[in-house]
Amino acid sequence: MSGNATYRHSNTAILSVCAVEAPIAVTSAAFDQRLSQTYERVGLRSGMLEELAGVRERRWWPTDVSFTDAAAMAGAKALAEAGVDPSQVGLMINSSVSRAYLEPSSAVAVHHQLGLPTSCMNFDLANACLGFVNGIQLAGTMIDAGQADYALIVDAEGSRHTQEVTLDRLAADDATAEDVRSQFATLTLGSGAAAMVLGRADRHPEGHRVVGGVSRAGTEHHDLCVGNLDRMRTDTKQLFIAGLALALDTWEDATQDFSWIDADCFIAHQTSLVHIRALCAALGVDQARFPLTLPTYGNMGPAAVPFTLATQVDALQTGDQVVLIGIGSGLNTSFAEITW
């Protein structure tokens, strides 16, 4: 492996990580009811979202809550929990896939809402479902280099519009079985927000050290999942096969520098229960060490890893080895180790 694929941090610690739930629960049963006539007409059965993907429900934001509103809510919560004043933040990264427009960056609206200082560098970091984990590496690199004392990473995803237009499209009289299959993954998405504050470990011995990690690219698979706010098409079978293979290659690469097989907790991006079970079986890791948010929150994209980590904060013990497993369409992977 090349040197930049594996990294280690020397002075970076997580000071807080938090989740903000979107308030409107929408069940898979409600989606099935919406598509019942299409299922009957094209010879498909209802219940696949829950049986195959493991998604019982997902969340939506109210129509008056924007992606940047949700990201700012998470950011404000994370700063408060870390005890860090906005004036101290030197870097803010927004890793959201969801965005209302191409420019300016969504980060500028979050920066403004949080009242961050003019000296705070801010930008979007987009890499499908991998953006937040990439953000941890980038923020840690700047903290280690002395370019920032505190960094804030935010992410907010919203599936409401995408799922509403997809349901309308699939409920139309001309929708085919192939249309349903290629847009099936869209209906597993969920809404939510998360944020993390990182700082210098030498100033915060109570923080959770970011040890380092490894990444790998499989960009020959860049066309397997392509989407925007109105439509997402996915070759679910091939994405499953290629994503699992790339994750296993990344794991094998990591064994040269890290020992993760006995880690206390694995926080993974979650696309389906089938995928999680296959990953656990291939790695030889007990699924009980993979906490899940997918069944009740859906696939929250890059928010999934920090959101799931936030749900485990009260259960983790000092010294626990935590491994973040990020897999993103494209394909890219990035795994990271944290000493809690």
Secondary structure by P-SEA (a helix, b strand, c coil): ccccccccccbbbbcccccccccbbbbaaaaaaaaaaaaaaaccccccccccccccccccccccccaaaaaaaaaaaaaaaaccccccccbbbbbccccccccccaaaaaaaaacccccbbbbbbbcccaaaaaaaaaaaaaaaaccccbbbbbbbbbaaaaaaaaaaaaacccccaaaaaaacccccbbbbccccccccccccccbbbbccbbbbbcccccccccccccccccaaaaaaaaaaaaaaaaaaaaccccccccccbbbbbcccaaaaaaaaaaacccccccccccccccccccaaaaaaaaaaccccccbbbbbbbbbbccbbbbbbbbcc
